Amino acid sequence: MLPLRKYVQREELMQVQAAKHFKVSQPRISDLLRGKISRFSLDTLVNMAVEAGLEVALRIGKPRKRAA
């Protein structure tokens, strides 16, 4: 989600422009920019990343150990 937000900011897209670019509604872009990740499916985020020309990679493995 963060790379999508950075893309919108870097390209200086208004919400309406970003919505057209990502083929979603303007309220969806508002949700993206506000960090409301629970409102997005993985599929939607992947599709938006592809529209932004971003590389999408999925890593599955054991969780990393957290520093105490």
Backbone as CSV, one residue per row, in Angstrom:
resi,resn,N_x,N_y,N_z,CA_x,CA_y,CA_z,C_x,C_y,C_z
1,MET,0.823,-1.184,0.000,0.000,0.000,0.000,0.873,1.257,0.000
2,LEU,1.946,1.243,0.764,2.816,2.413,0.827,3.426,2.774,-0.530
3,PRO,3.904,1.802,-1.321,4.428,2.173,-2.628,3.363,2.826,-3.533
4,LEU,2.111,2.418,-3.385,1.046,3.047,-4.171,0.836,4.487,-3.739
5,ARG,0.847,4.725,-2.444,0.709,6.095,-1.943,1.867,6.959,-2.416
6,LYS,3.080,6.407,-2.362,4.255,7.147,-2.817,4.174,7.438,-4.309
7,TYR,3.648,6.496,-5.073,3.495,6.697,-6.513,2.558,7.877,-6.797
8,VAL,1.431,7.920,-6.118,0.472,9.007,-6.304,1.120,10.341,-5.956
9,GLN,1.864,10.369,-4.868,2.531,11.606,-4.452,3.636,12.001,-5.421
10,ARG,4.456,11.042,-5.824,5.572,11.321,-6.739,5.081,11.847,-8.081
11,GLU,4.007,11.253,-8.572,3.449,11.667,-9.862,2.574,12.909,-9.737
12,GLU,2.378,13.367,-8.495,1.564,14.547,-8.206,0.159,14.432,-8.804
13,LEU,-0.436,13.255,-8.613,-1.774,12.997,-9.140,-2.833,13.490,-8.162
14,MET,-3.822,14.145,-8.688,-4.989,14.487,-7.889,-5.780,13.182,-7.713
15,GLN,-6.660,13.138,-6.731,-7.400,11.901,-6.467,-8.206,11.437,-7.674
16,VAL,-8.820,12.356,-8.388,-9.609,11.969,-9.568,-8.702,11.389,-10.650
17,GLN,-7.525,11.991,-10.842,-6.578,11.475,-11.839,-6.077,10.089,-11.441
18,ALA,-5.756,9.932,-10.173,-5.271,8.637,-9.686,-6.347,7.568,-9.850
19,ALA,-7.592,7.931,-9.582,-8.694,6.976,-9.727,-8.802,6.487,-11.166
20,LYS,-8.685,7.392,-12.114,-8.740,6.989,-13.533,-7.550,6.108,-13.878
21,HIS,-6.379,6.487,-13.387,-5.162,5.727,-13.682,-5.253,4.300,-13.144
22,PHE,-5.746,4.146,-11.910,-5.834,2.837,-11.281,-7.142,2.102,-11.576
23,LYS,-8.048,2.785,-12.298,-9.338,2.188,-12.665,-10.170,1.830,-11.433
24,VAL,-10.198,2.765,-10.481,-11.009,2.631,-9.273,-11.734,3.958,-9.056
25,SER,-12.581,4.015,-8.057,-13.305,5.253,-7.761,-12.437,6.213,-6.941
26,GLN,-12.812,7.475,-6.950,-12.087,8.477,-6.170,-12.136,8.172,-4.676
27,PRO,-13.277,7.724,-4.127,-13.270,7.366,-2.699,-12.270,6.248,-2.365
28,ARG,-12.013,5.353,-3.313,-11.014,4.290,-3.084,-9.625,4.900,-2.960
29,ILE,-9.347,5.921,-3.756,-8.051,6.599,-3.670,-7.944,7.325,-2.329
30,SER,-9.034,7.921,-1.902,-9.047,8.577,-0.591,-8.710,7.564,0.506
31,ASP,-9.304,6.378,0.433,-9.004,5.319,1.403,-7.522,4.935,1.341
32,LEU,-6.992,4.828,0.132,-5.583,4.484,-0.054,-4.685,5.520,0.614
33,LEU,-4.953,6.782,0.353,-4.111,7.852,0.877,-4.242,8.002,2.390
34,ARG,-5.339,7.548,2.944,-5.540,7.608,4.398,-5.051,6.348,5.107
35,GLY,-4.559,5.390,4.325,-3.995,4.173,4.916,-5.016,3.180,5.412
36,LYS,-6.218,3.210,4.878,-7.279,2.304,5.330,-7.152,0.953,4.610
37,ILE,-6.142,0.222,4.996,-5.803,-1.030,4.310,-6.896,-2.083,4.427
38,SER,-7.668,-2.054,5.490,-8.712,-3.063,5.679,-9.799,-2.976,4.617
39,ARG,-9.855,-1.891,3.909,-10.875,-1.718,2.866,-10.426,-2.235,1.502
40,PHE,-9.227,-2.812,1.439,-8.689,-3.288,0.173,-8.413,-4.779,0.223
41,SER,-8.753,-5.457,-0.844,-8.369,-6.861,-0.973,-6.952,-6.903,-1.542
42,LEU,-6.295,-8.008,-1.342,-4.961,-8.191,-1.907,-5.026,-8.069,-3.424
43,ASP,-6.061,-8.617,-4.014,-6.242,-8.574,-5.459,-6.307,-7.131,-5.967
44,THR,-7.058,-6.295,-5.281,-7.178,-4.891,-5.687,-5.837,-4.184,-5.594
45,LEU,-5.112,-4.394,-4.516,-3.806,-3.754,-4.354,-2.822,-4.217,-5.423
46,VAL,-2.847,-5.498,-5.752,-1.960,-6.021,-6.801,-2.323,-5.385,-8.142
47,ASN,-3.601,-5.312,-8.456,-4.015,-4.702,-9.722,-3.596,-3.237,-9.797
48,MET,-3.730,-2.524,-8.703,-3.326,-1.120,-8.683,-1.806,-0.991,-8.848
49,ALA,-1.056,-1.866,-8.213,0.399,-1.839,-8.340,0.824,-2.098,-9.780
50,VAL,0.161,-3.029,-10.439,0.465,-3.317,-11.842,0.180,-2.085,-12.698
51,GLU,-0.930,-1.413,-12.456,-1.263,-0.187,-13.198,-0.212,0.901,-12.977
52,ALA,0.435,0.897,-11.811,1.470,1.888,-11.497,2.835,1.471,-12.053
53,GLY,2.899,0.270,-12.640,4.168,-0.211,-13.174,5.117,-0.705,-12.087
54,LEU,4.560,-1.072,-10.948,5.370,-1.569,-9.840,5.515,-3.083,-9.921
55,GLU,6.640,-3.574,-9.463,6.860,-5.014,-9.398,6.152,-5.555,-8.169
56,VAL,5.467,-6.660,-8.338,4.750,-7.294,-7.236,5.415,-8.631,-6.943
57,ALA,5.758,-8.842,-5.675,6.380,-10.101,-5.262,5.704,-10.565,-3.983
58,LEU,5.538,-11.851,-3.859,4.929,-12.442,-2.674,5.971,-13.343,-2.022
59,ARG,6.171,-13.131,-0.740,7.139,-13.943,-0.005,6.392,-14.676,1.094
60,ILE,6.560,-15.972,1.113,5.936,-16.791,2.149,7.038,-17.546,2.870
61,GLY,7.028,-17.482,4.177,8.048,-18.168,4.947,7.780,-18.006,6.429
62,LYS,8.731,-18.440,7.192,8.637,-18.310,8.636,8.730,-16.831,8.996
63,PRO,8.002,-16.419,10.025,8.076,-15.016,10.431,9.469,-14.676,10.956
64,ARG,9.845,-13.436,10.717,11.122,-12.968,11.236,11.005,-12.775,12.738
65,LYS,12.099,-13.002,13.427,12.106,-12.797,14.878,12.170,-11.308,15.152
66,ARG,11.354,-10.872,16.075,11.323,-9.461,16.451,12.374,-9.174,17.511
67,ALA,12.953,-7.989,17.424,13.932,-7.572,18.429,13.205,-7.276,19.741
68,ALA,13.786,-7.662,20.827,13.161,-7.452,22.140,13.374,-6.055,22.644
